[in-house]
Amino acid sequence: MKISCRKCSPNEVFEIPNFSLAEKKLLLEALNVSGLEAIKEMRKLHRITLRNAKFVMTHINIEHKKCNRCAYQLNILEYTSCANCDALNLNWNV
């Protein structure tokens, strides 16, 4: 899937894999350890560039339905932009 963030890189498009539910759970667990762990796991699971893995890692929500950047309440969509700050959020409900 190709996606962009209007807040951090409005003119760039990033290719991100379609993660399975099990992969999302694994990545969230790794992200709770560190961002670097999440990137390592992502690159083990999929052929993804370091640049795209960093992009995905920085946009994964730690808390479901809460913006990573400003903590504003989000809608229920899995891939959504914050209505308050316009940042992309990977709003995974796992």
N, C-alpha and C positions, 0 to 999 in steps of 0.2 A: 504494500500500500504506500502511496506517496502522500506526504502530508507536510504542512509547514506551520510555523508559529508566527502569528502576526506581531507578537511582542518582541521576541528575541531575534528572529531572522525572517522578516516578511518577504524578502525577495528570493529566498532559498527553499528548495523542495528536498525533503529527506525521504529516503526509501526505508520503510520499516517492515519487518516480517509480520505475518499473521501469526501471533502467538496462540498456542493452545491454552486451555485453562490451567493445566498442570505447569506449563512453562511460566505463565503469569504468576502463579503461586511461588514457584522457585525463584523468580526474579525479585518478587517483593521480599522474600526472606533474605535473599542476598543483599538487597538494597538496605535492609535493616542493619546488616553488618557494616557495609560501606558501599559507596558508589562504585568504587573500583571492583569490588566483588560482583556487583550486578553487571558491570560491563564484561568482565571475564566470563560469567555464566552465559550472557547473551551471545557472545562470540563463539562459545562452545556449541550452543544450540543451533545457531544459524550462521550462514556465511554473510556477515554484516561488517561493514567497514567500521573502524574505530570511531570515525567522525559520526556516523549514523548511530552507533551504539551509545555514544556520549549524549547525543540529542535525545534518544529514547529515555535514557536513564534520568536525565534532568527534567523530563516531563511526566514521569510516572508519579501518580498521587500516592503518598504514604497513607493518607486518610481518605477513604472513599467519600466522594461528593464535597471535597474541600480543596480549593485551589492551592497549589503548591507555592505560588508566588505571594498571594495576598490573603489567603485563608477565607476567601468569600465562598458562600454556599453555591455549589454547582448543580446543574441539572443531572438527570440520570444517564445521559448518553455516555458511551464508552470513550469516545474521542470527542472532546468538546473544548471550546474556548470559554474562558471566564468572562462573564458579563461585566465584571468590574474592571479588570486590568487587561483583558484581551489575550492573556497567556493560554497557550495550548495545555491541556491536561489529559493524560492517559488515565481516565477515570475507571480503573479496573475494579470490579466488584467481585473479589475472590475471597 
